[in-house]
């Protein structure tokens, strides 16, 4: 038959047609390019990069100091909650301050002072705590933290003034 299309016959020695051999030759550069990717390049893409540690917070010692002092005074005030409404108010105040300061990482609390249940002793310890807050407000580097500590000091001082009445 003239004009009939015949399929290429495989080479009996190799079992492959000429067309298959040409495809193989055409795809060889792609295979070489893929093989050129080193495994280290792949490892760099897949390996998680570690982030450098955050720089230490220069204000953390001040925060730890006020949290420790507040926690110690709060533990001394809790047994007195029902003896005076002003003491219950101080407990609420200190609890909110600790929450605002993020006391989840609370350092070791200062030893709980012996308040004896008298307003004079509580007033003395509260005034000392207000002074501690004010001192640290003047030394921290963070402006927002300084304002927070100063506001907390003022809040404690207001309560101390109420204890004198």
C-alpha positions in Angstrom: 0.0 0.0 0.0 1.3 3.3 -1.0 0.8 6.2 1.4 0.0 4.0 4.3 1.4 5.1 7.6 3.3 2.5 9.4 4.3 2.5 12.9 7.9 2.5 13.7 9.2 -0.9 14.7 11.2 -1.3 17.7 14.9 -2.2 17.3 15.0 -5.9 17.8 18.3 -5.6 19.7 17.2 -3.0 22.3 13.4 -3.2 22.1 13.1 0.6 21.7 12.0 2.7 18.8 13.8 5.6 17.3 11.1 8.0 18.6 11.6 6.8 22.2 15.4 7.3 21.8 14.8 10.9 20.6 12.5 11.6 23.6 15.2 10.3 25.9 17.8 12.6 24.3 15.5 15.6 24.5 14.7 15.0 28.2 18.3 14.4 29.2 19.2 18.1 29.9 16.2 18.4 32.2 17.2 15.3 34.1 20.8 16.7 34.5 19.4 20.0 35.8 17.3 18.3 38.4 20.1 16.1 39.5 22.3 19.2 39.9 20.3 20.3 42.9 22.3 19.3 45.8 20.7 17.8 48.8 22.2 20.5 51.0 20.1 23.1 49.0 17.0 21.0 49.7 18.0 20.7 53.3 18.3 24.4 53.7 14.8 24.9 52.3 13.3 22.3 54.7 15.4 22.9 57.8 13.6 25.3 60.2 15.6 28.4 60.9 16.1 29.2 64.5 15.4 32.7 65.6 17.9 34.5 67.8 16.8 34.7 71.4 15.1 37.9 72.4 17.4 40.4 74.1 16.9 40.5 77.8 14.4 43.0 79.1 16.4 45.6 81.1 13.3 46.5 83.1 12.6 42.9 84.2 14.4 43.2 87.6 12.2 46.2 88.5 9.1 44.3 87.4 10.2 41.2 89.4 10.8 43.4 92.5 7.4 45.0 92.5 5.7 41.7 91.7 7.6 40.0 94.6 6.8 42.7 97.1 3.2 42.9 96.0 2.7 39.2 96.2 4.2 39.1 99.7 2.0 41.9 101.0 -1.0 40.3 99.3 -0.4 37.0 101.1 -0.3 38.8 104.4 -3.5 40.8 103.6 -5.7 37.8 102.5 -6.3 36.5 106.0 -7.5 40.0 107.0 -10.0 40.3 104.1 -13.1 40.0 106.4 -11.8 42.1 109.2 -11.9 45.5 107.4 -13.5 46.5 104.1 -10.4 48.6 103.3 -8.3 45.5 103.4 -10.6 43.8 100.9 -10.2 46.8 98.6 -6.4 46.6 98.9 -6.5 42.9 98.0 -8.6 43.7 94.9 -6.2 46.5 94.0 -3.1 44.4 94.3 -4.6 41.5 92.4 -5.4 43.8 89.5 -1.9 45.2 89.6 -0.3 41.7 89.5 -2.6 40.8 86.5 -1.6 44.0 84.7 2.1 43.4 85.4 1.8 39.9 84.0 2.7 38.0 87.1 2.5 34.6 85.4 6.3 34.5 85.7 6.1 35.6 89.3 9.5 35.6 91.0 9.8 34.4 94.5 7.5 36.5 96.6 9.0 38.6 99.4 8.3 37.2 102.9 4.8 38.1 104.0 5.0 40.8 106.6 3.2 40.4 110.0 0.5 42.9 109.7 -1.2 42.0 113.0 -4.5 43.2 111.7 -4.0 46.8 112.6 -4.6 49.6 110.1 -1.4 51.3 111.2 0.7 48.3 110.3 -1.1 47.8 107.0 -0.8 51.5 106.2 3.0 51.4 106.9 3.5 48.4 104.6 1.3 49.8 101.9 3.2 53.2 102.0 6.4 51.3 101.6 5.0 49.4 98.6 3.8 52.7 97.0 7.3 54.1 97.4 8.8 51.0 95.8 6.5 51.3 92.8 7.4 55.1 92.5 11.2 54.4 92.8 11.0 51.8 90.0 8.8 54.1 87.9 11.8 56.5 87.9 14.4 53.9 86.9 12.8 51.8 84.2 13.7 52.4 80.6 10.2 51.8 79.1 8.0 54.9 79.1 4.7 52.9 79.2 6.0 50.8 82.1 7.1 53.9 84.0 3.6 55.4 83.6 2.0 52.1 84.7 4.2 51.9 87.8 3.6 55.5 88.7 -0.2 55.1 88.3 -0.1 52.0 90.5 1.9 53.9 93.1 -0.6 56.7 93.1 -3.5 54.2 93.5 -1.8 52.6 96.5 -1.1 56.0 98.0 -4.8 56.9 97.7 -5.8 53.8 99.5 -3.2 54.5 102.2 -4.7 58.0 102.7 -8.1 56.3 103.1 -6.6 54.1 105.8 -5.7 57.1 107.9 -9.3 58.3 108.1 
